[in-house]
Amino acid sequence: MHHLDSADKIPDAEPGWEYCLDLLTAAFDGTPRPDFADCHPSMTPYFTELAGKFS
């Protein structure tokens, strides 16, 4: 579990959570497991922008 005490940690933590949700979805759907590289670092710029809105 991540305890984010500041928004600047969002870009590092959130891609991993996205990956976990993608794994869960794949398990329920019976589809292939996603590749972590599809979430990180490709989603880091999005979460960096999002974190800026909360800081």
Backbone as numpy.savetxt, mean C-alpha at the origin, in Angstrom:
# Nx Ny Nz CAx CAy CAz Cx Cy Cz
1.05 -4.60 12.63 0.22 -3.44 12.63 1.11 -2.21 12.63
0.72 -1.23 11.83 1.46 0.02 11.76 0.73 1.09 12.54
1.47 1.77 13.37 0.94 2.93 14.07 1.63 4.14 13.46
0.90 4.84 12.63 1.47 5.99 11.96 1.25 7.23 12.82
2.34 7.71 13.41 2.22 8.89 14.26 2.44 10.18 13.48
2.75 10.05 12.19 2.86 11.23 11.34 2.58 10.81 9.90
2.11 11.76 9.12 1.73 11.48 7.73 2.92 11.14 6.85
4.12 11.52 7.26 5.28 11.25 6.41 5.62 9.76 6.31
5.01 8.93 7.14 5.24 7.49 7.07 4.28 6.78 6.11
3.27 7.50 5.65 2.27 6.90 4.76 2.88 6.31 3.49
3.78 7.02 2.79 4.32 6.47 1.55 5.05 5.14 1.71
5.61 4.88 2.88 6.32 3.62 3.12 5.39 2.50 3.56
4.35 2.83 4.31 3.48 1.80 4.88 2.33 1.41 3.97
1.72 2.36 3.32 0.49 2.08 2.58 0.64 1.13 1.40
1.72 1.19 0.61 1.82 0.19 -0.48 1.77 -1.25 0.04
2.32 -1.48 1.22 2.27 -2.82 1.80 0.85 -3.24 2.16
0.07 -2.29 2.67 -1.33 -2.59 2.98 -2.12 -2.85 1.71
-1.84 -2.09 0.68 -2.50 -2.33 -0.62 -2.19 -3.75 -1.10
-0.94 -4.16 -0.94 -0.53 -5.50 -1.34 -1.29 -6.56 -0.54
-1.43 -6.34 0.75 -2.17 -7.29 1.59 -3.62 -7.41 1.13
-4.23 -6.29 0.79 -5.60 -6.33 0.30 -5.68 -7.04 -1.05
-4.68 -6.83 -1.90 -4.65 -7.53 -3.19 -4.49 -9.04 -2.99
-3.68 -9.44 -2.00 -3.53 -10.87 -1.69 -4.86 -11.46 -1.21
-5.54 -10.73 -0.35 -6.83 -11.19 0.17 -7.84 -11.34 -0.97
-7.88 -10.36 -1.84 -8.79 -10.42 -2.99 -8.47 -11.62 -3.87
-7.20 -11.85 -4.14 -6.80 -12.98 -4.97 -7.20 -14.31 -4.31
-7.07 -14.38 -3.00 -7.45 -15.61 -2.29 -8.94 -15.87 -2.41
-9.74 -14.83 -2.27 -11.20 -15.00 -2.39 -11.63 -15.30 -3.81
-10.97 -14.65 -4.77 -11.35 -14.81 -6.18 -10.74 -16.05 -6.83
-9.73 -16.64 -6.18 -9.06 -17.78 -6.77 -8.16 -17.38 -7.94
-7.70 -16.14 -7.92 -6.83 -15.65 -8.98 -5.38 -15.71 -8.52
-4.43 -15.56 -9.45 -3.01 -15.61 -9.05 -2.65 -14.51 -8.06
-1.69 -14.85 -7.22 -1.20 -13.86 -6.25 -0.55 -12.70 -6.97
-0.77 -11.50 -6.50 -0.13 -10.34 -7.11 1.36 -10.29 -6.77
2.08 -9.52 -7.53 3.50 -9.30 -7.29 3.65 -8.03 -6.46
4.45 -8.08 -5.40 4.63 -6.91 -4.55 5.17 -5.72 -5.34
5.93 -5.99 -6.39 6.48 -4.91 -7.21 5.39 -4.10 -7.90
4.19 -4.67 -8.01 3.09 -3.91 -8.59 2.58 -2.84 -7.63
2.84 -3.00 -6.35 2.39 -2.04 -5.35 3.50 -1.09 -4.92
4.66 -1.63 -4.74 5.78 -0.82 -4.25 6.96 -1.07 -5.16
7.56 -0.11 -5.74 7.46 1.31 -5.47 6.48 2.07 -6.37
5.75 1.37 -7.20 4.89 2.06 -8.16 3.81 2.92 -7.52
3.33 2.56 -6.35 2.28 3.34 -5.70 2.81 4.40 -4.74
4.11 4.41 -4.51 4.70 5.34 -3.56 4.43 6.80 -3.93
4.56 7.21 -5.21 4.25 8.62 -5.52 2.81 9.02 -5.17
1.87 8.13 -5.40 0.48 8.42 -5.06 0.33 8.65 -3.55
0.93 7.79 -2.76 0.81 7.92 -1.32 1.64 9.08 -0.78
2.71 9.45 -1.48 3.47 10.64 -1.08 2.61 11.89 -1.27
1.90 11.95 -2.38 0.99 13.08 -2.63 -0.14 13.10 -1.59
-0.69 11.94 -1.32 -1.77 11.84 -0.34 -1.29 12.27 1.04
-0.10 11.85 1.44 0.44 12.21 2.75 0.59 13.72 2.86
0.95 14.37 1.77 1.11 15.82 1.79 -0.19 16.54 2.13
-1.32 15.93 1.85 -2.61 16.53 2.17 -2.93 16.44 3.66
-2.24 15.56 4.37 -2.50 15.37 5.79 -1.43 15.96 6.70
-0.37 16.48 6.09 0.70 17.03 6.95 0.54 18.50 7.17
